[in-house]
Amino acid sequence: MKVKLNPDEKMVNQIKEGLKQTGGYCPCKLERTEDTKCMCKEFREQIKDPNYEGFCHCMLYIKEK
């Protein structure tokens, strides 16, 4: 398992700017809870699955097998 940043540098910069504006919460989520703090609970749960491969909701991280 390998989790890394999206290879699209422009996308990463936009998401990081959104994270700055929200205080570290996923810019794609309306709720501001510990579950939506980057790296969000949704993605942490997804990467526990050994068969999961793909991006987190906001596209900042990708998990590869």
N, C-alpha and C positions, 0 to 999 in steps of 0.2 A: 504494500500500500504506500502510495506517495501522494501527499497533499501539498500543492504549491499554488502560487499566485497565477491568475489568468495570464497567458502569454501576451495578451493584447494590452500593451503598456498604456495606451490612451484610456481604455476602459478602467484599468486599475487606478490611474490618476483621478478619474472622475469619481469613482467609488470612494477612494481615500478622502477626497474633498468632502463628499457627502458624510462620511464618518466623522470628520472634524466638525461639521456643522451640527451633527446630532449628538455629539459627545460620546461617540463610539458605538452608538446603536445603529443597527442595519438601516440604511437610508431607504430601503424598499418596504419597510414595515411601518405601520402607523403606530403600533403600541411601543412604548418605551419601558420594557421590563428586562430583568436579567436574562430572560429567554431570547431576547432580540439583540443582546449585546454581541458584537462581533467577536468571535466566531459564534454565530447563533446556535441555539440548542437544536434547531431543525437540522442544520448541517452536521453538527456533532453526532446526532443520532444516525444520520444517513451514512457517515463514514465508518460507523461501527459495523455496518453490513459489509462483509468481505466481497460481496458481489456487486456492490454499488460502485458506479463509475460515473462521474459527471460534475457539474458545477453546483456551487451553493446558489441559493435563491437570487442573490444580488450579483452573481457572476464574478466575485472577487477571487474565490478559491476554486480549484478543481482537484478532484480526487481521481487518480489513475491507478489501475491495478498493477 
